[in-house]
Amino acid sequence: MRIVNIVKRLMIVATIAVVAISCFKDEKYDTLMRIAIYSQNVSDDPIMKADCDIESYAFNVVLKDNWEVKTWEDALARRITNVDRPAETLATPDVVGVYDPLSEYQVTMQLTSPVVFMVVVDKTNKIYAYREYEVGLNLPEVLTHLHMYAWRKTGSANGWTVVNPFPDEAREPLVPKEDDTEQEQEQEQEQEQQ
């Protein structure tokens, strides 16, 4: 009986120790944001992973401050503007993303602030996207998708605002149509015969 009481007390002490240790765990904001970007230049193109000139960056901001990228020139200059106080701009990002077109998630950004304002710029297709994001505590990695369709006008999806500053610009398909490929092959054959 006495041994049982000792074992119970030891179990209680061990449980209290485990709870106490977990209460003092380091809490930090340090999340690797990984973004898979998909493109579509014209509406009948297949949706495909972006393989173009992509730039990404983020600013550490205050929660619920209302930021935006006002123009294409601002997106290229890495400049954001406070919607409620238009004279307030930020032009030195706290984070600059890494782009690897061969990776499944092409853009990565290391986020170390509770709230960030992220921007992704597709320089090739002349569109950009932005969003505010609350970084989770002790969250090592976040995987997300961003669809940037150059044929669409400005819109929002999955927390992102996608801006097409040149909605009337003619866009080339990302993948040639099969008919075009067959015609090109026929033209090449005719040229070879001549």
C-alpha positions, 0 to 999 in steps of 0.5 A: 500500500505504501509503495502504491502511494509513493508511485501515485505521488511520483506520477503526480509530481512528474505530471506537474513537471511536464505541465510546468515545462510545457508552459515555459516553451519558447513561443515565437513567430518563425514560419516558412511561407511556401507559395505554389503559383499557377498561371493562365494567360488566356481563358482557354489555356491550361492552368499551369505552374508559373515558370516566369519572372516572379518577385516576392516580398513582405512588410511587417505591419500592424494588424488591421492597418489597411495596406495596398499596392496602388500601381504597377510601378509601385509593385515593381518598386516594392512600395505599399501605401496605407489606404487610410493614411495615403501619405504613409508608404513603406518601400523597404521590405522586411523580407524578400522571397526566394523564387525557384521555378523548379520547386513544387512551391516556387516562392518561399519567404521566412516570416518572423513577425506577427502580421505581414503584408505579402506581395507577389509580382509576375513581371513576365505577365504584368500582374501582381497579388497582395494580402495581409497575413497573420503568422501563427505562433510556433508554426514552422511551415505554411503551404498555400496556392496563388492563382494569377490569371492574366486574362482576368480583371482584378479580383480576390481569392483565398485572401489574395487580391490579384491585380491586372493593371493592363486588362486590355493588353493582348496576351499570348497563350502559355501553351500553343494550341494543338492546331497551331502546332500541327500547322507549324509542322506542316509548314516546316515539312513544306519548306523542307520539300522546297 
